Amino acid sequence: MERIVECVPNFSEGRDEKVVRSLVEAVEAVEGALVLGTHVDADHHRSVVTFVAPPEQAVEAAVRVTRRAAELIDLRAHAGEHPRLGACDVLPFVPLKGVGIGDCVQLAHEAGRRIWEELGIPVYFYESAALRPERRNLADVRRGGFELLREQIGTDPARAPDVGEPRVHPTAGATVVGVRPLLIAYNVTLKTADLALARRIARAVRERDGGLIHLKALGFELKTRGVVQVSMNLTSYERTNLHHAFEAVSREAERLGVEVLGSEVVGLVPQAALDRAAARFLRLENYSPDLVLENRIAAAVERKRKKS
Amino acid sequence: MERIVECVPNFSEGRDEKVVRSLVEAVEAVEGALVLGTHVDADHHRSVVTFVAPPEQAVEAAVRVTRRAAELIDLRAHAGEHPRLGACDVLPFVPLKGVGIGDCVQLAHEAGRRIWEELGIPVYFYESAALRPERRNLADVRRGGFELLREQIGTDPARAPDVGEPRVHPTAGATVVGVRPLLIAYNVTLKTADLALARRIARAVRERDGGLIHLKALGFELKTRGVVQVSMNLTSYERTNLHHAFEAVSREAERLGVEVLGSEVVGLVPQAALDRAAARFLRLENYSPDLVLENRIAAAVERKRKKS
């Protein structure tokens, strides 16, 4: 695949595995669309299907999976921990290869139009796809969930959708479609049960409070393990990478007399992020992707294929 | 490619680029054989062509490139820094994927037989392909070079070839064929011009003198830069990896009051070596190859391909 878009739809279903399987099938029925993984959360009654596809197929797969969600999920029967607006609740597009944020914004807008026209579900655009500045933040768009939106959408202009008439779909609600950059979810675990300490370190390292750019961080408890975590999103690993985040947290932890137990990546991590971390720690003066044997083999395969 | 063998023939030609290009063409004429790179050394009057292929094609390409070397290189006209026995001097096979050392030994023996039968060049087997324990070490097989072998081969039984009659090819000499594991050539540069110090650190870290297993190391001068290097071969990176070597050298350097300037990989490095180094430095508790986005995409492509 020369051009790859990732799509990470979130659904308001986390208890019925059959529904999730059907959603996966809807995606994979599209030529070129590939499901990389699913995450199902019964407590939150929510699931996530991660897929990749070339740009146009990503839109097709997004519309089909939203249709399947509307067929199988009745929001009136849904109650879970997580605030949600729709059967397919959030639909972010992520540029992976050969595409940029701008390209994905066009895809998001096209998907949004089709979701309204073909499924009768009103659509809101958020993050980089937002048409109004006050809609950039997902939490603001979703405030009060489906039940509050259903009351307000017909009367409050501030709640009118970006695409579609001002009424929710009776069972599928509304869908929030957006574009965000590839992010890495990365947690560092600390040898303490003191949540305030994790929060303090999170504040010290995150962009919002004067720490590293492109870094979001929160403190969390891992009750089952009796320890705490600095839970981070790296929103631009080319600038702020795993090793930057790790070193910043380690430094703060050391300053506060706490030991680092380890770290974990949640979900997927791009190869380049690991390579650059290795190159940094090893102080490799000559790192480049074509130092890597497998890359060199792939390039040779491609070169020979083009000659013939 | 499901099964991949790497082959790293060394040739006694390092000044005429046209010869090297012709050698590359001889390899790539074989369907499935891919040249990953070449290294040409005018001082040593020597070159290396690195290629990969499925097992049978690796043997075919090895024989063809040895034939091309015999056609183009006249050893009687060759004088260089490096001791050598043949136009194609050394021919190591390296298991990369889906093959083991034993498989490659069979390939090496088959290549050796064909080199004698088709080209009239006597062959010696070394390292894991050796038929005699005293021939495991390449330096012992090559002692005295072409000129000395030419004198001794007919009369000294200790110098009789493993395949072929006891006479050198008049212009192509003899070829030493073997099997070795994938190795990583890795250097750490030190902020000093003191060669004795680099040698001391090399002795401290290498297996031979009680250091890390699967690690060879020597001290070298980089005269042009006015510094020294600990130059290493990692002969089993799954056990002794880049970060082990780096940390061992760094520790010794610190003990001796010398700063580490940086490091470099010479040639190619397998992806897994970098990934594991990153996972080690980041203290990643959940590293596995399918955490990596590109691997997950490749697996999904494969899975979908098999379904259809």
Contacts between the chains, C-beta under 8 A, distances in Angstrom:
chain1	res1	chain2	res2	distance
A	1	B	297	7.7
A	4	B	297	7.4
A	28	B	304	6.8
A	34	B	297	6.6
A	34	B	300	3.8
A	34	B	301	6.3
A	34	B	304	6.0
A	35	B	300	6.6
A	36	B	293	7.7
A	36	B	296	4.7
A	36	B	297	6.6
A	36	B	300	5.7
A	37	B	296	6.9
A	52	B	297	5.8
A	52	B	300	7.5
A	96	B	293	7.6
A	189	B	285	7.6
A	242	B	278	7.5
A	242	B	282	5.6
A	243	B	281	7.1
A	243	B	282	6.7
A	246	B	281	7.9
A	246	B	282	5.3
A	246	B	283	7.6
A	260	B	283	6.7
A	261	B	283	7.9
A	262	B	283	4.5
A	262	B	284	7.3
A	262	B	285	4.3
A	263	B	282	5.5
A	263	B	283	5.3
A	263	B	284	5.6
A	263	B	285	6.7
A	264	B	284	6.5
A	264	B	285	5.2
A	264	B	286	4.6
A	265	B	284	6.5
A	265	B	286	6.6
A	265	B	287	7.7
A	265	B	291	5.6
A	268	B	291	6.5
A	268	B	292	7.1
A	268	B	293	4.3
A	268	B	296	5.9
A	269	B	291	5.6
A	269	B	292	6.1
A	269	B	293	6.4
A	270	B	292	7.4
A	270	B	293	4.9
A	270	B	294	7.1
A	271	B	271	7.5
A	271	B	292	5.3
A	271	B	293	6.9
A	271	B	294	4.8
A	271	B	295	7.8
A	274	B	274	6.8
A	274	B	275	5.4
A	274	B	278	4.3
A	274	B	279	7.6
A	274	B	292	6.8
A	275	B	274	5.4
A	275	B	278	7.3
A	277	B	278	4.3
A	277	B	281	6.6
A	277	B	282	6.0
A	278	B	242	7.4
A	278	B	274	4.3
A	278	B	275	7.3
A	278	B	277	4.3
A	278	B	278	4.0
A	278	B	281	7.2
A	279	B	274	7.6
A	281	B	243	7.1
A	281	B	246	7.9
A	281	B	277	6.7
A	281	B	278	7.2
A	281	B	281	3.9
A	282	B	242	5.7
A	282	B	243	6.7
A	282	B	246	5.3
A	282	B	263	5.4
A	282	B	277	6.0
A	283	B	246	7.6
A	283	B	260	6.7
A	283	B	261	7.9
A	283	B	262	4.6
A	283	B	263	5.3
A	284	B	262	7.3
A	284	B	263	5.6
A	284	B	264	6.5
A	284	B	265	6.5
A	285	B	189	7.6
A	285	B	262	4.3
A	285	B	263	6.7
A	285	B	264	5.1
A	286	B	264	4.6
A	286	B	265	6.6
A	287	B	265	7.7
A	291	B	265	5.6
A	291	B	268	6.5
A	291	B	269	5.7
A	292	B	268	7.1
A	292	B	269	6.1
A	292	B	270	7.4
A	292	B	271	5.3
A	292	B	274	6.8
A	293	B	36	7.7
A	293	B	96	7.7
A	293	B	268	4.3
A	293	B	269	6.4
A	293	B	270	4.9
A	293	B	271	6.9
A	294	B	270	7.1
A	294	B	271	4.9
A	295	B	271	7.8
A	296	B	36	4.7
A	296	B	37	6.9
A	296	B	268	5.9
A	297	B	1	7.7
A	297	B	4	7.4
A	297	B	34	6.7
A	297	B	36	6.6
A	297	B	52	5.8
A	300	B	34	3.8
A	300	B	35	6.6
A	300	B	36	5.7
A	300	B	52	7.5
A	301	B	34	6.3
A	304	B	28	6.9
A	304	B	34	5.9
